Amino acid sequence: MEYKHSEMTSTVIAAAMEVHKEMGCGFQEVIYQRALEIEFAFRKMSFSRELEMIVFYKHIEVGQRRVDFLVNNIISVELKALTKLEDVHLTQALNYLEAYNLEVGLLINFGAKSLEIKRLYNKKFNPAASNKK
């Protein structure tokens, strides 16, 4: 099946799979974040780590939040290190996509025995608007 930005998301997923294969589960989220940053660099990917992004409410700035990774300035990558992803984590990641006005995101959980990956799509994405810093 072909997804929006499929080649980029596939590269992110392959990098996450390599990290999970090497490290397994059981570490804190920040450890996986650092390892994934190294893997992204090995793959010569364009990314920002812990990028401050502005959150708006009705076009008024209400705060900022750091995205774990922003790949090629278009794909949000949120990491978790939990034994099980819950619906609240998916909802949170989707809310971030809407708040950042990004179309595509990935929620990746390193905490389970098998790597968990959720592809996310922002149905409210507005290509004409951009609130990225």
C-alpha positions as CSV (number, residue, x, y, z in Angstrom):
1,M,0.0,0.0,0.0
2,E,1.3,3.5,-0.9
3,Y,1.1,6.2,1.8
4,K,1.6,9.9,1.6
5,H,5.4,10.5,1.9
6,S,5.8,6.7,1.9
7,E,9.5,6.8,1.0
8,M,10.4,9.1,3.9
9,T,8.3,7.3,6.4
10,S,9.7,4.0,5.3
11,T,13.2,5.3,5.9
12,V,12.2,6.5,9.4
13,I,10.6,3.1,10.2
14,A,13.7,1.3,8.9
15,A,15.9,3.4,11.2
16,A,13.6,2.7,14.2
17,M,13.7,-1.0,13.4
18,E,17.5,-1.0,13.4
19,V,17.6,0.8,16.8
20,H,15.0,-1.6,18.3
21,K,17.0,-4.6,16.8
22,E,20.2,-3.4,18.4
23,M,18.8,-2.2,21.8
24,G,15.6,-4.1,22.4
25,C,13.1,-2.8,24.9
26,G,13.5,-1.6,28.4
27,F,15.3,1.8,28.1
28,Q,13.9,5.3,28.7
29,E,12.5,7.2,25.8
30,V,15.5,9.6,25.7
31,I,17.9,6.7,25.1
32,Y,15.9,5.6,22.1
33,Q,15.8,9.3,20.9
34,R,19.6,9.6,21.1
35,A,20.1,6.2,19.3
36,L,17.6,7.2,16.6
37,E,19.3,10.5,16.1
38,I,22.5,8.6,15.4
39,E,20.8,6.2,13.1
40,F,19.2,9.1,11.2
41,A,22.6,10.7,10.8
42,F,24.1,7.4,9.5
43,R,21.4,7.4,6.9
44,K,22.1,11.1,6.0
45,M,18.5,12.1,6.8
46,S,17.4,15.7,7.2
47,F,15.9,16.1,10.6
48,S,15.6,18.3,13.7
49,R,15.5,16.8,17.2
50,E,13.4,18.3,20.0
51,L,12.3,21.2,17.8
52,E,10.3,23.8,19.6
53,M,7.0,24.3,17.7
54,I,4.4,26.9,18.4
55,V,0.9,25.8,19.3
56,F,-2.0,28.0,18.2
57,Y,-5.6,28.3,19.3
58,K,-7.7,30.2,16.8
59,H,-4.6,31.6,15.2
60,I,-3.3,32.9,18.6
61,E,-0.1,31.5,20.1
62,V,-0.9,29.6,23.3
63,G,2.4,27.9,23.9
64,Q,5.1,25.7,22.6
65,R,5.9,22.0,22.5
66,R,8.9,20.1,21.4
67,V,8.4,17.5,18.7
68,D,10.7,14.5,19.2
69,F,11.8,14.7,15.6
70,L,10.8,16.6,12.5
71,V,12.0,14.8,9.4
72,N,12.5,16.9,6.2
73,N,10.4,19.6,7.9
74,I,7.2,17.6,7.1
75,I,7.0,14.4,9.2
76,S,6.5,14.5,12.9
77,V,8.0,11.5,14.8
78,E,6.8,11.0,18.3
79,L,8.6,8.4,20.4
80,K,7.4,6.4,23.4
81,A,9.0,3.7,25.5
82,L,5.9,2.0,27.0
83,T,5.0,-1.6,27.5
84,K,1.7,-0.8,25.6
85,L,0.5,2.1,23.6
86,E,-2.9,3.4,24.7
87,D,-5.5,5.4,22.7
88,V,-4.5,8.5,24.6
89,H,-1.0,8.4,23.1
90,L,-2.4,8.1,19.6
91,T,-4.8,11.0,20.3
92,Q,-2.0,13.1,21.7
93,A,0.2,12.5,18.6
94,L,-2.8,13.4,16.3
95,N,-3.4,16.5,18.3
96,Y,0.2,17.5,17.8
97,L,-0.1,17.1,14.0
98,E,-3.1,19.4,14.0
99,A,-1.5,21.9,16.3
100,Y,1.7,22.0,14.1
101,N,-0.4,21.9,10.9
102,L,1.6,18.9,9.7
103,E,0.0,16.3,7.4
104,V,1.9,13.1,8.3
105,G,3.4,11.7,11.5
106,L,4.6,8.5,13.0
107,L,4.1,7.3,16.6
108,I,6.9,4.8,17.4
109,N,6.9,2.8,20.6
110,F,10.2,1.2,21.6
111,G,8.9,-0.2,24.9
112,A,7.2,-3.3,23.7
113,K,9.0,-6.5,22.8
114,S,8.0,-5.8,19.2
115,L,8.4,-2.3,17.8
116,E,5.1,-0.6,17.5
117,I,4.5,2.0,14.7
118,K,1.4,4.0,13.9
119,R,1.2,6.1,10.8
120,L,-0.8,9.3,11.5
121,Y,-2.6,11.6,9.1
122,N,-3.9,15.0,9.9
123,K,-7.4,15.3,8.2
124,K,-7.4,19.0,9.1
125,F,-4.1,19.7,7.3
126,N,-4.1,23.1,5.5
127,P,-1.3,23.3,3.0
128,A,-1.8,27.0,2.6
129,A,-1.2,27.7,6.3
130,S,2.1,27.1,8.0
131,N,2.7,27.6,11.7
132,K,6.2,26.0,11.8
133,K,9.0,28.0,13.3
